[in-house]
Amino acid sequence: MAVMPHQDAFEDLARFYDPIMSQVNYDRWLTVCTALAELQPRTPFAHVDIGCGTSVLMKKLVRLGWNTRGVDLSWAMLLAGRKSGPKPVVACADMRALPFARGSCDYLTCLFDSVNFLLDPADLGPTFREAGRILAPHGIYYFDVITSRMVTEYFEGRKWTEKNGRFSTTWEGAFDRKTGVAETAIQVNRNFISVVRERVHSMDEIRAALGDAGLTLLGAFDAETWKVPVKRTLRIDLIAAKEPAADVRRKFKAIEEQLRERME
Ligand SMILES: C[S@@+](CC[C@H](N)C(=O)[O-])C[C@H]1O[C@@H](n2cnc3c(N)ncnc32)[C@H](O)[C@@H]1O
């Protein structure tokens, strides 16, 4: 595991995060997340949102009565999420070392690029091994990653300003194509500048690390269409399982088709 000095890229940004992301379609994640919950053999099941940030998704799940907990590396994000709405159980933890017992969780999510915040491909190993360790047999791990197309199309070499209600943000993106690391400088109201770094992981790297962690990839889909990812794909939804039984695979096929229809 690469040891990085812990600098919280979200320290200043956290209190502005929800208004900045107010146009983001969290309901799409909610749709997929609840559809995949059909794979759970019983309710209630134990769900954990890894890299939960300000708990936007978890608050929606709490309202649906889910038994959900969250972890995030950033205290600032966790605290910002407690300013309003439900207050799900959260802890400050790294996705490469999760504070849950072996086999104690049924369903894991890790969404909105959180896996891209691992800047070294070697960190995929511990991350997926930890997911595999805390999942019960037949447990499900739903995560997503951005593609290089997302970075080159919307961030690389671009600078723009957005109005977010009472404040504005200026974004400036750069991309090191050799390392696959994208760097986005985000300035709020001409005050602080936060620099957020994300790495574009290749599907080969992800597949290999999942396999090493003993997780079975059930499917990888263009997040907008739930069809096979293509060159234009900006975000990939990945669904992995621990020791999936035949009926989990069968049910997954049906859910996959339903989601594809809903997203048409
Ligand atoms: C783009 S935000 C997404 C947050 C949340 N999932 C959402 O949908 O709003 C990425 C999050 O990943 C968290 N993160 C980055 N590296 C992490 C790590 N190694 N372990 C746990 N969380 C991490 C960040 O602190 C940040 O809250």
The ligand as an SDF file (V2000), in Angstrom:
LIG
                    3D

 27 29  0  0  0  0  0  0  0  0999 V2000
  -16.2090   12.9120   -4.9890 C   0  0  0  0  0  0  0  0  0  0  0  0
  -16.3630   12.5540   -3.2880 S   0  0  0  0  0  0  0  0  0  0  0  0
  -17.8040   11.4860   -3.2920 C   0  0  0  0  0  0  0  0  0  0  0  0
  -18.4830   11.4780   -1.9560 C   0  0  0  0  0  0  0  0  0  0  0  0
  -19.8210   10.7300   -1.9110 C   0  0  0  0  0  0  0  0  0  0  0  0
  -19.6680    9.3380   -2.2790 N   0  0  0  0  0  0  0  0  0  0  0  0
  -20.8600   11.4010   -2.7750 C   0  0  0  0  0  0  0  0  0  0  0  0
  -21.4790   10.6890   -3.5730 O   0  0  0  0  0  0  0  0  0  0  0  0
  -21.0950   12.6050   -2.6480 O   0  0  0  0  0  0  0  0  0  0  0  0
  -15.0640   11.3890   -2.9790 C   0  0  0  0  0  0  0  0  0  0  0  0
  -14.9660   11.0280   -1.5070 C   0  0  0  0  0  0  0  0  0  0  0  0
  -14.0130    9.9670   -1.3490 O   0  0  0  0  0  0  0  0  0  0  0  0
  -13.3510   10.2010   -0.1090 C   0  0  0  0  0  0  0  0  0  0  0  0
  -12.0910    9.4460   -0.1190 N   0  0  0  0  0  0  0  0  0  0  0  0
  -10.9970    9.6730   -0.8710 C   0  0  0  0  0  0  0  0  0  0  0  0
  -10.0470    8.7690   -0.6030 N   0  0  0  0  0  0  0  0  0  0  0  0
  -10.5570    7.9380    0.3420 C   0  0  0  0  0  0  0  0  0  0  0  0
  -10.0480    6.7960    1.0410 C   0  0  0  0  0  0  0  0  0  0  0  0
   -8.8210    6.3290    0.8060 N   0  0  0  0  0  0  0  0  0  0  0  0
  -10.8460    6.1930    1.9310 N   0  0  0  0  0  0  0  0  0  0  0  0
  -12.0990    6.6620    2.1870 C   0  0  0  0  0  0  0  0  0  0  0  0
  -12.6290    7.7360    1.5630 N   0  0  0  0  0  0  0  0  0  0  0  0
  -11.8660    8.3710    0.6580 C   0  0  0  0  0  0  0  0  0  0  0  0
  -13.1700   11.6930   -0.0770 C   0  0  0  0  0  0  0  0  0  0  0  0
  -12.8680   12.1590    1.2280 O   0  0  0  0  0  0  0  0  0  0  0  0
  -14.5020   12.1640   -0.6160 C   0  0  0  0  0  0  0  0  0  0  0  0
  -15.4460   12.3700    0.4160 O   0  0  0  0  0  0  0  0  0  0  0  0
  1  2  1  0
  2  3  1  0
  2 10  1  0
  3  4  1  0
  4  5  1  0
  5  6  1  0
  5  7  1  0
  7  8  2  0
  7  9  1  0
 10 11  1  0
 11 12  1  0
 11 26  1  0
 12 13  1  0
 13 14  1  0
 13 24  1  0
 14 15  1  0
 14 23  1  0
 15 16  2  0
 16 17  1  0
 17 18  1  0
 17 23  2  0
 18 19  1  0
 18 20  2  0
 20 21  1  0
 21 22  2  0
 22 23  1  0
 24 25  1  0
 24 26  1  0
 26 27  1  0
M  CHG  2   2   1   9  -1
M  END
$$$$
